[in-house]
Amino acid sequence: DGSSQLSAYERKRLKNISENAKFFAALKLHESAARLHQLATKRQSHVTKRAKPKKAEDEPARRRSMRLLRVEPLDIPLVETPARPAAEEYPQVPVGPLPMVPEDQAENSKWTEALLGTWMRISELKADDAERATPDIKRYQESLSSMVLSEENIRKVVKARVCSMAIHPSESTILVAAGDKWGHLGLWNVSCGTEEGAHTFIPHSFQVNCMHFSPCNPAQLLSLSNDTLRCGDVTRAVFDEICRSEENFSCFDFLEENACSALVGQWDGAVAVVDRRSPGASSELSVDIGFRRTRTVHVHPVNKQYFLAAGSTDVCVFDVRYLKAKGNKPLSSLPGHTKSVASAYFSPVTGSRVVTVCADDKLRIFNSKNMQVPLIFKKQSNKIKTHKNSQPKPGWAIWDPKQEHCFLVGSMAQPRQIQVFQDTGELLHSFTGDFLSSVCSINVVHPSQNILVGGNSSGRLHVF
C-alpha cells in the first residue's frame, strides 16, 4: 500500500528486507537455539560430584615390593652391594704416608722414573754459594727483555686451576712443581723438551694452597692443602704427612734455614708452629693473633723471629718468640687496607720493604723504617677477583729473589701480561707475547736464573 508513492530506492530496500526475512525464517534458527539450550541443560544435569576419598583405615593394606624396600627375605639372604660414591665426589686421599706414584704410572712408568731420577740428580748438585750482588736496575731491565716465551714452553701440567707453584733451585735443569684446586701436584721437567716430561701425582684431597722446595734439601718438596702439610721426598719416593687439621690450612713458610720448623696460617685467622722432628701429625703451638682470616704468612729473610701475616683487612708483623695462645699484640701494623688483602711479603734480601695486594685495586709498598706511610699506586689492570673459597685472583705480588727492589704481579690487561714493578711504583717491564693468552694468577721466579713461570686457571704453565 502506498508503494507507488515511494522512490525506486525505497522499493528496492523493502524488497531486500522481505527476501532476507523469508531466508532466515527458512533456516529456523530459533528452533536450533532451543535444541542447543536443551542439550546444554541436559549435560549439566548428568555431571556427578567427585566421590569422597575413603579413610585410610577403610582401605586394605597395599602390597609393597620387598626388593624396593631393601628388606631381606626371611629365607633368602640379600646380596650386599657396595655403596656407590656420588658422581661429583672426588676420591679422598688416605691418611698417612703415600707412595710417590703418579696418576699415569701404568702407562708411562719408565718416563716417570726418568723424571724422578732427574729430580734426585739435580738435588745432589750444590749451587754456587758465592754471594751474588743485586744488579742495578738498568742491567736488570736488560735481562728481563731477553726473556721470551716459546710455544714448546707451554704445557698443561695439572687438570684444574693452578693455586700454587715452586721452582727447583737447580742451575742446570728447569724443574717446576704446580698444585691445583683438586689436590693434584704436577712435576714438569721443562729442560727435557718432550711430551713425557710432565707427570701428575695426587697427594692431597683439597686444593694445594702453598708449596716450597726445601731450602736445605731440594730433594724434598713441601706442599700444603686445606687439611694436610706433606713432604714429598724423592730419595724415598714417598709423600710423608707432617701435619693434619680439619680443612683449615691456608699457607706456610719456613722458620729456619734447615726447614725443620714451619709457620702455618689458617683460614680461621690463627697461626700454628709445626716441627717436623716431633712425632705425630699435630702442631706444636696454635695461637690466636686476632685475625678473622689469615691468607699468607711470611718469615723475615734475615731476622727469622719476625713474620708477616695478612688477613681480611689486617697486615701485621709479629715476633714468634713471644707468641701465646691468646692476647698476642703485633709489633707493628700496616694500615690503609679497606678490603680483602690477597698477600703481603718481605723483600727477599734485606726485608726492608713489604708489598701488599688488596681488593681495592691498589698495590702498596711499605718501608720497614716507617710502615705508617706506604707508597700507594693504583693500576686498573691489577684488579682482583675474589672466589667463594677466599682465594683471590690474580693474586700475589711476589718479589724477584735476585732483585731487592722489584716484584711481579699478574695482570688482567689486554693483551695478557705479567708486570714487573720497581718499589718506587715504576713499571719496568711487561711479559707478554703471542702465546700468552690467559691471566697468570700465580707466578714464581728462579732464585738465580732468568726464568719466570706463570700458571693460569686451566692448569697451564708458561715458562719465560
C-alpha positions as CSV (number, residue, x, y, z in Angstrom):
1,D,0.0,0.0,0.0
2,G,1.3,3.4,-0.9
3,S,4.3,1.8,-2.7
4,S,3.5,3.8,-5.8
5,Q,4.5,7.0,-3.9
6,L,7.9,5.5,-2.9
7,S,11.1,6.1,-4.9
8,A,12.8,3.3,-6.7
9,Y,15.5,3.1,-3.9
10,E,12.9,2.6,-1.2
11,R,11.0,-0.1,-3.1
12,K,14.3,-1.9,-3.7
13,R,15.1,-1.7,0.0
14,L,11.8,-3.1,1.1
15,K,12.1,-5.9,-1.3
16,N,15.6,-6.9,0.1
17,I,14.2,-6.8,3.7
18,S,11.3,-9.1,2.7
19,E,13.6,-11.6,1.0
20,N,16.0,-11.7,3.9
21,A,13.2,-12.3,6.4
22,K,11.9,-15.2,4.3
23,F,15.5,-16.7,4.2
24,F,16.1,-16.5,7.9
25,A,12.6,-18.0,8.6
26,A,13.5,-20.9,6.3
27,L,16.7,-21.6,8.5
28,K,14.5,-22.0,11.6
29,L,17.3,-20.6,13.8
30,H,15.1,-20.2,16.9
31,E,14.4,-23.9,16.9
32,S,18.1,-24.8,16.6
33,A,18.9,-22.4,19.5
34,A,16.2,-24.1,21.6
35,R,17.6,-27.6,20.9
36,L,21.1,-26.4,21.8
37,H,19.8,-25.0,25.1
38,Q,18.1,-28.3,25.9
39,L,21.3,-30.2,25.2
40,A,23.4,-27.9,27.4
41,T,21.0,-28.2,30.4
42,K,20.8,-32.0,29.9
43,R,24.6,-32.4,30.1
44,Q,24.8,-30.3,33.2
45,S,22.2,-32.4,34.9
46,H,24.4,-35.6,34.4
47,V,27.5,-34.1,36.0
48,T,28.4,-36.2,39.1
49,K,30.2,-34.9,42.1
50,R,33.6,-36.3,42.9
51,A,33.4,-39.2,45.4
52,K,34.9,-38.6,48.8
53,P,38.1,-40.4,49.4
54,K,37.9,-43.4,51.6
55,K,39.5,-43.2,55.0
56,A,42.9,-44.9,55.4
57,E,41.6,-47.4,57.9
58,D,38.9,-48.5,55.4
59,E,41.3,-49.3,52.6
60,P,43.0,-52.7,52.5
61,A,46.8,-52.8,53.1
62,R,48.7,-52.3,49.8
63,R,51.4,-54.7,48.9
64,R,54.9,-53.3,48.7
65,S,57.9,-54.7,47.0
66,M,60.4,-56.1,49.5
67,R,63.2,-55.6,46.9
68,L,62.4,-51.9,46.5
69,L,62.2,-51.5,50.3
70,R,65.6,-53.4,50.5
71,V,64.1,-55.7,53.2
72,E,65.9,-59.0,53.4
73,P,63.5,-62.0,52.9
74,L,63.1,-64.5,55.7
75,D,64.5,-67.4,53.8
76,I,66.9,-65.9,51.2
77,P,69.7,-63.6,52.3
78,L,70.1,-60.4,50.4
79,V,73.4,-60.0,48.4
80,E,75.3,-57.0,49.7
81,T,76.2,-54.3,47.2
82,P,78.9,-51.8,47.8
83,A,77.8,-48.2,48.2
84,R,78.2,-46.2,45.0
85,P,80.1,-42.9,45.5
86,A,78.4,-39.6,44.5
87,A,79.0,-38.6,40.8
88,E,80.9,-35.4,41.7
89,E,82.7,-36.6,44.8
90,Y,86.5,-36.9,44.3
91,P,88.1,-39.9,46.0
92,Q,89.7,-38.9,49.3
93,V,93.4,-39.4,49.8
94,P,94.1,-41.8,52.8
95,V,95.8,-40.6,56.0
96,G,99.5,-41.1,56.5
97,P,102.4,-41.6,54.1
98,L,101.7,-42.1,50.4
99,P,103.9,-43.7,47.7
100,M,105.2,-41.3,45.1
101,V,103.3,-43.0,42.3
102,P,101.9,-40.7,39.6
103,E,98.4,-40.9,38.2
104,D,99.6,-42.3,34.9
105,Q,102.1,-44.8,36.3
106,A,100.6,-47.8,34.5
107,E,101.2,-46.2,31.1
108,N,104.4,-44.3,31.4
109,S,106.4,-45.9,34.2
110,K,109.8,-45.5,32.5
111,W,109.2,-41.8,31.9
112,T,108.1,-41.3,35.5
113,E,111.3,-43.0,36.7
114,A,113.3,-40.7,34.4
115,L,111.6,-37.6,35.9
116,L,112.1,-38.6,39.5
117,G,115.7,-39.6,38.7
118,T,116.3,-36.2,37.2
119,W,114.9,-34.5,40.4
120,M,117.1,-36.6,42.6
121,R,120.2,-36.0,40.5
122,I,119.9,-32.2,40.3
123,S,119.2,-32.1,44.1
124,E,122.6,-33.6,44.8
125,L,124.4,-30.8,42.9
126,K,125.4,-28.0,45.1
127,A,124.6,-24.5,43.8
128,D,127.3,-21.8,43.8
129,D,127.3,-20.4,47.3
130,A,129.1,-17.2,46.2
131,E,127.3,-14.1,47.3
132,R,125.6,-12.5,44.4
133,A,125.3,-8.8,44.2
134,T,121.9,-7.3,43.3
135,P,122.2,-6.0,39.8
136,D,121.4,-2.4,39.0
137,I,118.0,-1.5,37.5
138,K,119.3,-0.9,34.0
139,R,121.1,-4.3,33.8
140,Y,118.0,-5.9,35.4
141,Q,115.7,-4.4,32.7
142,E,118.0,-5.7,30.0
143,S,117.8,-9.2,31.5
144,L,114.0,-9.0,31.6
145,S,113.9,-8.0,28.0
146,S,115.9,-11.0,27.0
147,M,113.4,-13.5,28.4
148,V,110.8,-14.8,25.9
149,L,108.0,-17.3,25.8
150,S,108.0,-20.0,23.1
151,E,105.3,-22.4,22.2
152,E,107.1,-25.5,23.4
153,N,107.5,-23.9,26.9
154,I,103.7,-24.0,27.5
155,R,102.3,-27.2,29.0
156,K,99.1,-28.2,30.8
157,V,100.7,-29.8,33.9
158,V,97.6,-30.1,36.2
159,K,93.9,-30.7,35.5
160,A,92.4,-27.6,37.2
161,R,93.2,-24.0,38.3
162,V,96.8,-23.5,39.4
163,C,96.8,-22.5,43.1
164,S,100.5,-22.7,43.9
165,M,103.9,-23.2,42.3
166,A,107.5,-23.8,43.2
167,I,110.6,-24.0,41.1
168,H,113.7,-26.1,41.8
169,P,116.8,-24.1,42.5
170,S,119.0,-26.1,40.1
171,E,121.0,-24.1,37.6
172,S,121.3,-26.9,35.1
173,T,117.7,-28.2,34.8
174,I,114.3,-26.4,34.9
175,L,112.0,-28.4,37.2
176,V,108.7,-26.8,38.1
177,A,106.0,-28.0,40.5
178,A,102.4,-26.9,40.4
179,G,99.4,-27.7,42.6
180,D,95.8,-27.3,41.6
181,K,92.4,-26.9,43.3
182,W,91.7,-30.7,43.2
183,G,94.8,-31.6,45.2
184,H,96.9,-32.7,42.2
185,L,100.6,-32.0,42.2
186,G,102.3,-31.8,38.8
187,L,106.0,-32.0,38.1
188,W,107.4,-30.7,34.8
189,N,110.9,-31.1,33.6
190,V,111.0,-28.2,31.2
191,S,114.5,-28.8,30.0
192,C,113.8,-32.3,28.6
193,G,111.6,-30.8,25.9
194,T,109.5,-33.9,25.3
195,E,105.9,-34.8,26.0
196,E,106.9,-37.2,28.7
197,G,108.5,-34.5,30.8
198,A,105.4,-33.8,33.0
199,H,103.6,-36.2,35.4
200,T,100.8,-35.7,37.9
201,F,100.6,-37.0,41.5
202,I,97.6,-36.9,43.9
203,P,99.0,-36.3,47.5
204,H,96.0,-34.2,48.7
205,S,92.2,-34.3,48.8
206,F,91.8,-30.5,48.6
207,Q,93.4,-27.6,46.7
208,V,97.2,-27.1,47.2
209,N,97.4,-23.6,48.7
210,C,101.2,-23.3,49.0
211,M,104.4,-25.3,48.2
212,H,108.1,-24.8,48.6
213,F,111.2,-26.8,47.8
214,S,113.2,-27.3,51.0
215,P,115.9,-24.6,51.2
216,C,118.4,-27.1,52.6
217,N,117.4,-30.2,50.7
218,P,115.7,-29.5,47.3
219,A,115.1,-33.3,47.0
220,Q,112.1,-32.5,49.3
221,L,109.0,-30.7,48.2
222,L,106.6,-29.5,50.9
223,S,103.0,-28.9,49.9
224,L,100.1,-27.5,51.9
225,S,96.5,-28.3,51.3
226,N,93.4,-27.3,53.3
227,D,93.8,-30.3,55.6
228,T,97.4,-31.5,55.4
229,L,101.0,-30.5,55.2
230,R,103.0,-33.1,53.3
231,C,106.7,-33.5,52.3
232,G,107.4,-35.3,49.1
233,D,110.9,-36.9,49.4
234,V,112.2,-38.2,46.1
235,T,115.0,-40.1,47.8
236,R,112.5,-42.3,49.4
237,A,109.7,-41.9,46.8
238,V,107.1,-41.1,49.4
239,F,104.8,-38.2,50.4
240,D,105.1,-38.0,54.2
241,E,102.4,-36.4,56.3
242,I,103.8,-33.7,58.6
243,C,100.6,-32.1,60.0
244,R,96.9,-32.6,59.6
245,S,93.8,-30.4,60.5
246,E,90.2,-30.0,59.6
247,E,90.3,-28.2,56.2
248,N,91.8,-25.1,57.9
249,F,95.3,-24.6,56.5
250,S,95.9,-21.6,54.1
251,C,99.7,-21.1,53.7
252,F,103.1,-21.8,55.3
253,D,106.7,-20.6,55.5
254,F,109.9,-22.0,57.0
255,L,111.1,-20.6,60.3
256,E,114.6,-21.9,59.9
257,E,117.1,-22.5,57.1
258,N,117.1,-26.2,57.9
259,A,113.4,-26.3,57.2
260,C,112.7,-28.4,60.3
261,S,110.1,-26.0,61.6
262,A,107.4,-24.0,59.8
263,L,104.8,-21.4,60.4
264,V,101.3,-22.3,59.1
265,G,98.5,-19.8,58.6
266,Q,94.9,-20.9,59.0
267,W,91.7,-19.8,57.4
268,D,90.1,-19.1,60.8
269,G,92.7,-16.5,61.5
270,A,95.0,-18.4,63.8
271,V,98.6,-19.4,63.1
272,A,100.4,-22.6,64.1
273,V,104.0,-23.6,64.7
274,V,104.9,-27.1,63.2
275,D,108.1,-29.0,64.0
276,R,108.9,-31.9,61.6
277,R,111.1,-33.6,64.2
278,S,108.2,-34.1,66.6
279,P,106.2,-37.4,66.3
280,G,102.6,-37.3,65.3
281,A,100.6,-35.1,62.9
282,S,99.6,-32.2,65.2
283,S,101.1,-28.7,65.5
284,E,103.4,-27.7,68.4
285,L,101.5,-24.5,69.1
286,S,98.3,-22.8,67.8
287,V,97.9,-19.1,68.6
288,D,95.2,-16.5,68.1
289,I,96.6,-13.3,66.5
290,G,93.3,-11.5,66.4
291,F,92.7,-12.1,62.7
292,R,89.4,-13.2,61.2
293,R,91.3,-14.8,58.4
294,T,94.9,-15.4,57.6
295,R,95.8,-15.8,53.9
296,T,99.6,-15.5,53.8
297,V,102.4,-15.7,56.3
298,H,106.0,-14.8,55.5
299,V,109.1,-15.0,57.7
300,H,111.6,-12.2,57.6
301,P,114.6,-13.2,55.4
302,V,117.2,-12.0,57.9
303,N,115.6,-11.9,61.3
304,K,113.8,-15.2,61.4
305,Q,112.0,-14.4,64.6
306,Y,109.7,-11.9,62.8
307,F,106.9,-12.9,60.5
308,L,104.3,-11.0,58.5
309,A,100.7,-12.1,58.4
310,A,98.0,-10.8,56.0
311,G,94.3,-11.4,56.6
312,S,90.9,-9.9,55.7
313,T,92.0,-6.2,56.1
314,D,94.9,-6.8,58.6
315,V,98.6,-6.8,57.8
316,C,100.8,-7.1,60.9
317,V,104.3,-8.0,62.0
318,F,104.7,-10.4,64.9
319,D,107.6,-11.9,66.9
320,V,107.3,-15.7,67.0
321,R,109.3,-15.8,70.3
322,Y,106.5,-14.2,72.2
323,L,103.5,-16.0,70.8
324,K,101.0,-17.4,73.2
325,A,97.6,-19.0,72.9
326,K,95.7,-15.7,73.2
327,G,96.2,-12.0,73.6
328,N,99.0,-11.6,71.1
329,K,99.9,-8.0,70.1
330,P,101.6,-7.2,66.8
331,L,105.0,-5.3,66.8
332,S,103.6,-3.1,64.0
333,S,100.6,-2.8,61.7
334,L,100.5,-1.8,58.1
335,P,97.5,0.5,57.8
336,G,95.2,1.6,54.9
337,H,93.7,-1.7,53.6
338,T,90.0,-1.2,53.4
339,K,89.2,-4.5,51.6
340,S,90.4,-8.1,51.5
341,V,94.3,-8.4,51.4
342,A,95.5,-11.1,49.0
343,S,99.1,-11.3,50.0
344,A,101.9,-9.5,51.9
345,Y,105.7,-10.3,51.5
346,F,109.0,-9.0,52.7
347,S,111.6,-8.1,50.1
348,P,113.9,-11.1,49.5
349,V,117.4,-9.8,50.6
350,T,117.1,-7.4,53.5
351,G,113.4,-7.5,54.2
352,S,113.4,-3.7,54.2
353,R,110.3,-3.5,52.0
354,V,106.8,-5.0,52.1
355,V,104.5,-5.3,49.1
356,T,100.8,-6.0,49.6
357,V,98.0,-6.6,47.1
358,C,94.5,-5.5,48.1
359,A,91.0,-6.0,46.6
360,D,90.6,-2.2,46.4
361,D,92.8,-2.5,43.2
362,K,95.8,-1.0,44.9
363,L,99.4,-2.2,45.3
364,R,101.1,-0.8,48.4
365,I,104.8,-0.6,49.2
366,F,105.8,-0.2,52.9
367,N,109.3,0.8,54.2
368,S,110.3,-1.1,57.3
369,K,111.7,2.1,58.8
370,N,108.3,3.9,58.5
371,M,105.5,1.5,57.9
372,Q,102.8,4.1,58.7
373,V,103.4,5.9,55.4
374,P,103.0,3.5,52.5
375,L,103.7,4.2,48.8
376,I,100.3,3.5,47.1
377,F,99.8,3.2,43.3
378,K,96.7,2.1,41.5
379,K,96.7,0.1,38.3
380,Q,93.3,-0.8,36.8
381,S,94.9,-3.8,35.1
382,N,95.7,-5.3,38.6
383,K,92.1,-5.8,39.7
384,I,91.5,-8.7,42.0
385,K,88.5,-11.1,41.7
386,T,87.8,-13.0,45.0
387,H,86.4,-16.5,44.7
388,K,84.0,-18.1,47.1
389,N,86.8,-20.2,48.5
390,S,88.6,-17.0,49.5
391,Q,91.5,-17.5,47.1
392,P,92.0,-14.1,45.3
393,K,92.9,-13.9,41.6
394,P,95.0,-12.6,40.1
395,G,96.7,-12.8,43.3
396,W,100.1,-12.5,44.7
397,A,102.7,-9.9,44.1
398,I,106.0,-11.8,44.5
399,W,109.5,-10.3,44.8
400,D,112.2,-11.4,42.4
401,P,114.7,-13.2,44.7
402,K,117.5,-11.8,42.6
403,Q,116.4,-8.2,42.9
404,E,115.7,-6.5,46.2
405,H,113.7,-3.6,44.8
406,C,111.5,-5.3,42.1
407,F,108.4,-7.5,42.2
408,L,106.0,-9.2,39.8
409,V,102.2,-9.5,39.6
410,G,99.8,-11.0,37.1
411,S,97.7,-8.5,35.1
412,M,94.2,-8.6,33.6
413,A,95.1,-6.1,30.9
414,Q,94.8,-6.8,27.2
415,P,97.0,-8.3,25.8
416,R,97.6,-10.6,28.7
417,Q,100.8,-9.9,30.6
418,I,102.8,-10.3,33.8
419,Q,104.1,-6.9,35.0
420,V,107.4,-6.1,36.8
421,F,107.4,-3.1,39.1
422,Q,110.1,-1.3,41.0
423,D,109.4,-0.5,44.6
424,T,109.0,3.2,43.6
425,G,105.9,2.2,41.7
426,E,107.5,2.4,38.2
427,L,106.6,-0.2,35.7
428,L,109.8,-1.7,34.5
429,H,108.7,-4.5,32.1
430,S,105.7,-6.4,30.9
431,F,106.0,-10.0,29.9
432,T,103.6,-10.7,27.0
433,G,103.6,-12.3,23.6
434,D,101.5,-14.2,21.1
435,F,101.5,-17.4,23.2
436,L,100.3,-15.7,26.4
437,S,96.5,-15.6,26.0
438,S,95.3,-16.0,29.6
439,V,95.8,-14.4,33.0
440,C,98.6,-15.8,35.0
441,S,97.4,-15.6,38.6
442,I,100.2,-17.4,40.2
443,N,103.9,-16.8,39.3
444,V,107.3,-18.0,40.5
445,V,110.8,-16.8,39.7
446,H,114.0,-18.8,39.7
447,P,116.3,-17.8,42.6
448,S,119.4,-17.5,40.4
449,Q,118.5,-17.8,36.7
450,N,116.4,-15.5,34.4
451,I,113.4,-17.8,34.5
452,L,109.8,-16.9,35.2
453,V,106.9,-19.3,35.3
454,G,103.2,-18.3,35.3
455,G,100.2,-20.5,35.9
456,N,96.7,-19.9,34.8
457,S,93.2,-21.1,35.7
458,S,93.2,-24.1,33.3
459,G,96.3,-25.8,34.7
460,R,98.8,-24.5,32.1
461,L,102.3,-23.2,32.9
462,H,104.1,-20.6,30.8
463,V,107.9,-20.5,31.1
464,F,109.7,-17.3,30.1
